[in-house]
């Protein structure tokens, strides 16, 4: 089965936009405040969308875009697993997650620490069909990574030739190109 890498990049762009939209609707529409890791995960989706947009515009060699997209997806998966582990109490979060116990030595320090508007990362913010949003995030990112691997392995040879023609002659090796 031949898969168009352009179709894959469009799918990544659409899924990134959808994930960001869902997060923003949950935040502003339903009042579910994100923790710091949720915000970092939004940054991953912004980066994925930007990389997919650049890949669709053919501004850089396809192999660079594939490597950059794969690295960003891998970073997102690692962050998602870390966040899910904190929610499941497998490990403690960082200080910004609110995972550090209160260490106040006076009433003023305690009041200051309690008044910080910090959303804890170890509490499930919202669930979809009973599954935490962090688990859905991992599924979405792993799915995109696997689809990317399939798209790259089974890409149409014509896409390679078209991309190759756009780059300087010193980087080409068309003599070894096989359209089959």
DAPE-V71566 format. One line per field, one symbol per residue. ss: DSSP state (A for helix, B for strand, O for the rest). psi: psi as a letter, one per 30 degrees, with the letter a starting at -180 (. if undefined). Layout:
ss = ???
psi = ???
This chain:
ss = OOBOAAAAAAAAAAAAAAAAAAAAAAAAAOOOOOOAAAAAAAAAAAAAAAAAAAAAOOOOOAAAAAAAAAAAAAAAAAAAAAAAAAAOOOOOOOAAAOOOOOOOOOAAAAAAAAAOOOOOOOOOOOBBOOBBAAAAAAAAAAAAAAAAAAAAAOBOAAAAAAAAAOOOAAAOOAAAOOOO
psi = kkkkfeeeeeeeeeeeeeeeeeeeeeefeggjkkleeeeeeeeeeeeeeeeeeeeffhflkeeeeeeeeeeeeeeeeeeeeeeeeeeghfllaleffgfklkhkfleeeeeeeffkikkkfgkkelkjhfkkfeeeeeeeeeeeeeeeeeeeehlkeeeeeeeefflleffliffgkkf.
